[in-house]
Structures are given as structure tokens and as C-alpha cells.
Amino acid sequence: MDGLKQELSQTSRRLSDYRKRLSEVQERLAAVEQVTLVTQTRELQEDDYYNMLRNEDDDDKIYDNLFLDSTQLKASGGAT
């Protein structure tokens, strides 16, 4: 009978340990899901902003003006 009690006690300890580990994994998974959601939201916002810039009127293309090559830049009066 003592052998059964000892085995039951060990099984109970293992079960408790597994539950603790599962809880820790669930917490980490929740954190990863939150980071993923924030990252995906930011990427969608950036895509929307990019598309908005690309769809401006031809006279007011902000995006294109961000990437002028050096031959298009005016001298700023600084030393070269």
C-alpha cells in the first residue's frame, strides 16, 4: 500500500510540474501573439501610408520627392 501512495505522490508532483510548465508556455505564447499583432498592425499602417503617398496627385507626389538623386538637389550653401 505504501508503494501505491508513493507512486501517487510522485505522479501528483509531476502533474503539478507539468501544469506549471504549461502555464509558463501559455504566458510566453500570449506575449508572442501580442508582439505579432502589434507588428502586423504597424506593417499594415506603413503599407497604407506608402500607398497613400504613391497615390498622390502628380503635382504633389510626396513619395517621389523623398528620393531625389544628387543631381536634382539644390546647393544648401554649406561647405563641400
Steps between C-alpha positions, in 0.01 A plus 500: 500500500788737578635444150171615349494813718857582402424449131186714530700772673765499225232507232332791674831693515566435132150613410550818702832562323341445159221743584754762606699454178183518292401823672844651426478395135150649474628830643788509251265414215267784600794742499614378156146536366482858630833591341391339173173693501678831565754426227235404246294811586806722455584335166143553376512863606832547322358336186195729514724804542725389214197447273362839597830665404515310171142604410549876545420729205780531246564861606539401865686166513655510844648152469686573178649815652647297784735318265655764279840413364800724573479678161155629593601647835561872538814621675424590860778754531710280727863413452568204273 
